[in-house]
Amino acid sequence: MTKYVYKFGAGKADGTGKMKNELGGKGAALASATLLGLPVPPGFTIATDVCNIYLEEGGIPEEVKTQAKDALKYIEEIMGKKFGDPENPLLVSTRSGARMSMPGMMETVLNVGLTTKTLPGLIEITNNEWFVYDTYRRLIMMYSDVVMEKAEGIQPEEGKGIRQQLEWILSKRKRDTGAVLDTDLSVETLKELIQEFKVRIKETLGKEFPDDPYEQLWGAVGAVFKSWGGNRAVAYRRIENIPDKWGTACTVQSMVFGNMGEESATGVAFTRDPATGENKFYGECLFNAQGEDVVAGIRTPNPMNEESKNEQNKHLPTLEEKMPKLYQELREIKDKLEGYSKDMVDLEFTIEQDKLFLVQHRVGKRTATAALNIALDMLDEGLIDESTTVLRLAPSQLSQLLYPILDPEAEKEKQAIAKGLPAGPGGAVGQIVFTSEDAVKWNNEGKKVILIREETSPEDIEGMRAANGILTARGGMTSHAALVTRGWGKCCIVGASEIEVDPYQKKMVIDGKVYEEGTTITLNGTLGNVYEGELPMIDSTKNPRLQEFMDLVDKYRKMGVRANAETPEDAIQALEFGAEGIGLFRTEHMFYGEGSDEPLFLLRKMIMSATKAERTDALKELSPYVKKDIKATLEVMAGKPVTIRLLDPPLHEFVPQSKIGQERLAHALDIPLDEVRRRGEALRENNPMMGHRGVRLGITNPEVYEMQVRSILEAAAELKNEGKDVQLEIMIPVTVGSAELKHMKMRVDKVYEKFKEETGEEVHFMLGTMIEIPRACMRAGDMAQTAEFFSFGTNDLSQMGFGFSRDDIETFLPMYLDGHILRNDPFVSIDKRGIGQLMQIAIERGRKTRPDIKLGICGEHGGDARSVEFFYEIGLDYVSCSPYRLPIARLAAAQAAIKEASTMT
């Protein structure tokens, strides 16, 4: 019999902390905490496999129900209660839990099993009528929203969902009765509310609220599984690259209640500060409340201790002050969990009438700054070793540490218009919008936006991702906005209570001043300050702890890292980011940007020349510019390898389009303007991507490549004579076979021999080729007879291999990704099964011919962590990417080496 249900409770568990794939992160964590002897309410976890079965078959298999009922009996024995029993009822929660944390993206239902038949028994046992009716009110609100509406695929108009309707009814009752908080409502009011809720549910959703405990249970379990396919969960998985096939587990757990009076509470805590990484116990709680209240930001949470106080809650009593004995118990749990996991832990707890329970825990989401500090601190504390430290930062988090921050000097001169809690790092500038839909729309139009909400909900996930930063009027450091943006490293400020948000009029008001949609503001997510207008940003990479971490990364990295660079300025930046060379120097880029006017004119003059003699004269004029550009970059790299790619683009790209440019060229060549236009038109191609470019130019117009090679050699020789080291690699682009390479080598050798003869200088260089066409992969064995190195141009290789135009894929690629036709954008993350196999063929055949051939890649895949790991696996010597992506490449390469060593061990 296949085991689908895993029990835990009373110090025993069927599962273990290592079973995340089967039990999800939550189920595995509850099993481990139970085995550690911590006070975990008993329960059971339905395995992730059942989610996929449920979604395929549309229901829970009977075998799963049978195992679940047996597990329910186990809970009943431990708790001394019975599910559905009128006299002594057991209530449970149902919670989602994938193997990777997806905070707020899937569903939870609390208080399941409370019905009109079990209400009297619970009142009798607890002697607390208010608590029971408040709990029933909560079940109705949550269940109708999660199970009866969302899980059924009902998509109401904005603001008209059943939850919002019930919230309106609740708010109206509070106004009518003068209640400020939910806890101010009387029992009679709660009873009336419940009846009004049920009527509204029947009117809106067309069915009665279920009054059978098992109907509630299976409905809640099914809703958890269905939420795996919900819009926000799918959107989050796309962002985080989480596979759809993983599915979610569902944990059914005995309810413990934080809303049973002032001796009860619920809270969230972190074993270290999730924003900064500081080694302090940090958390928030609410007295006489349930867990959903803390995350929802409905009330300002109390600080857990003095270290957790901030501007919003400093006037409130702490958990340590109100319940010192239980606070000390919580500290002991914190120490056990961190000692066991050897990582920062996020834990949720409930206090039910002076008794502490650990409801769940997980490795905590944190900002990139916190991840860096926690990893290095734990290394210093002896909790983890160096290799574990390197694995503790995801490459995506590392990129967040490179984000800009506000210029402190400019910030000193500016008065903040509001202040909130610093939930997400760095700075952000943008125009304000008030809905998730507008954030996505404006972002697609190329605008930077700040999303402003009263508080965010999981439905805002796509707008939050599109926004440059997020600002909320309500919520604490454990609110939805804080949790999600912290994991992304996105700038976020929560709980800015001075702000009045009006999403309908699309405006916010601060101290009487109105800020309309489109107004530009600046956020400091590190301090929690909000500023009117745009403040300047500065580089955040000058961080000594980041340098310490990167030194550790390089200690474990085996694969080389280079940068794609075209100018001395690029080369300087590349060295600052850790480049060990330049993997792609595009010679054509000297014809763009600052200082390019004269060399571009000379190139155009060469292109428009009618005879070889005219072309040669123009190239002689151009040569000094080429030499100067290359020499400056070689000098900066100071003996590190520099791979110089000869001219690659088709010539028509350089033809002047403006009348002024055409007239200047006509005058220089002493030909009519119409002749310039005619010659330009003659160069046009139907498919220039696959046309007269790269090596084909070198063969048909050999004087172009000959001039470039001579200029490169002269630049290297001059540096050598100045006592400077040069490591030179010349690369031929767009080759498809050995004949082209042999032809080009013959010409390069001829230029070199003439150079030696005329100057008496010798320059060592390697000659290689770009592998960017599928046929070149297949013919790599022959090509390696001539080429001393291969550099895979994965951008064009992906384009040629898929037959996709990079410039036109937006018309169909989103549908391919949404429909799972493709798992990843092949121009972002390398296609291992297709393009990757072509690379492996080329590597195998190339090394068979030339065992010491040097292998690298120079496409932007070199800065994608997932791709870098694959490149390490297939044996490349180095990756090359834009300078800014180099730290990511370095970390991904080091992590790949550590994982390989771990697997071998």
Disulfide bonds with the S-S distance in Angstrom:
none
